[in-house]
């Protein structure tokens, strides 16, 4: 099912554990946005989440996990960066061309028509391998916008591009460096109305990453134009 953002991360009083549990189904971004959506006086966009279940369904039904296995079993792919770059691009193209499950399409279209009629939507990547202790991976994955005015396939194309970004060279190499199993990566989506006139985006951290001792408390905000 598609879940309204307030229900993504139920709070039991053990906040860190609540987030970790939600990440398994909805990824780091949606899990933490869910808490923001329930925080008084913090204005956020109305949103919902597409769980990792549908990414897994998409990969299985289109035989994409098997293609990934074949890539990783090829010595040329594992040892030659140029070969790896080219074959990852081919793999991303296969993801962008693959069809979605019909039931998922109907579910998504009904949700958008009911709660976000006619709105241009931002499909934000929310994986189980970002925004985590020891592996922040900020900027690893690419989010895209889908506009129903351009047809429903424009929406589906945005999601495919999100999924494909898991296998960009820079992200693939980053995960390999940290020893993360590429098949263990799963992508959920945080979905809300797009900001059509967006001037900047960024990341904010409610801590001072330059002072691990905690003696110099601060908020850290990193913004790009």
Secondary structure in CASP SS format (residue, H / E / C, confidence):
PFRMAT SS
TARGET T0000
AUTHOR 0000-0000-0000
METHOD secondary structure of the structure
MODEL  1
X C 1.00
X E 1.00
X E 1.00
X E 1.00
X H 1.00
X H 1.00
X H 1.00
X C 1.00
X C 1.00
X C 1.00
X C 1.00
X C 1.00
X C 1.00
X C 1.00
X H 1.00
X H 1.00
X H 1.00
X H 1.00
X H 1.00
X H 1.00
X H 1.00
X H 1.00
X H 1.00
X H 1.00
X H 1.00
X H 1.00
X H 1.00
X H 1.00
X H 1.00
X H 1.00
X H 1.00
X H 1.00
X H 1.00
X H 1.00
X H 1.00
X H 1.00
X H 1.00
X C 1.00
X C 1.00
X C 1.00
X C 1.00
X C 1.00
X C 1.00
X C 1.00
X C 1.00
X C 1.00
X E 1.00
X E 1.00
X E 1.00
X E 1.00
X C 1.00
X H 1.00
X H 1.00
X H 1.00
X H 1.00
X H 1.00
X H 1.00
X H 1.00
X H 1.00
X H 1.00
X H 1.00
X C 1.00
X C 1.00
X H 1.00
X H 1.00
X H 1.00
X H 1.00
X H 1.00
X H 1.00
X H 1.00
X H 1.00
X H 1.00
X C 1.00
X C 1.00
X H 1.00
X H 1.00
X H 1.00
X H 1.00
X H 1.00
X C 1.00
X H 1.00
X H 1.00
X H 1.00
X H 1.00
X H 1.00
X H 1.00
X H 1.00
X H 1.00
X H 1.00
X H 1.00
X H 1.00
X H 1.00
X H 1.00
X H 1.00
X H 1.00
X H 1.00
X H 1.00
X C 1.00
X C 1.00
X C 1.00
X C 1.00
X H 1.00
X H 1.00
X H 1.00
X H 1.00
X H 1.00
X H 1.00
X H 1.00
X H 1.00
X H 1.00
X H 1.00
X H 1.00
X H 1.00
X H 1.00
X H 1.00
X C 1.00
X C 1.00
X C 1.00
X C 1.00
X E 1.00
X E 1.00
X E 1.00
X E 1.00
X E 1.00
X E 1.00
X E 1.00
X E 1.00
X C 1.00
X C 1.00
X C 1.00
X C 1.00
X E 1.00
X C 1.00
X C 1.00
X E 1.00
X C 1.00
X C 1.00
X C 1.00
X C 1.00
X C 1.00
X C 1.00
X C 1.00
X C 1.00
X E 1.00
X E 1.00
X E 1.00
X E 1.00
X H 1.00
X H 1.00
X H 1.00
X C 1.00
X H 1.00
X H 1.00
X H 1.00
X H 1.00
X H 1.00
X H 1.00
X H 1.00
X H 1.00
X H 1.00
X H 1.00
X H 1.00
X H 1.00
X H 1.00
X H 1.00
X H 1.00
X H 1.00
X C 1.00
X H 1.00
X H 1.00
X H 1.00
X H 1.00
X H 1.00
X H 1.00
X H 1.00
X H 1.00
X H 1.00
X H 1.00
X C 1.00
X C 1.00
X C 1.00
X H 1.00
X H 1.00
X H 1.00
X C 1.00
X C 1.00
X E 1.00
X E 1.00
X E 1.00
X E 1.00
X E 1.00
X E 1.00
X E 1.00
X C 1.00
X C 1.00
X C 1.00
X C 1.00
X C 1.00
X C 1.00
X C 1.00
X E 1.00
X E 1.00
X E 1.00
X E 1.00
X E 1.00
X C 1.00
X C 1.00
X C 1.00
X C 1.00
X C 1.00
X C 1.00
X C 1.00
X C 1.00
X C 1.00
X C 1.00
X C 1.00
X C 1.00
X C 1.00
X C 1.00
X E 1.00
X E 1.00
X E 1.00
X E 1.00
X E 1.00
X C 1.00
END
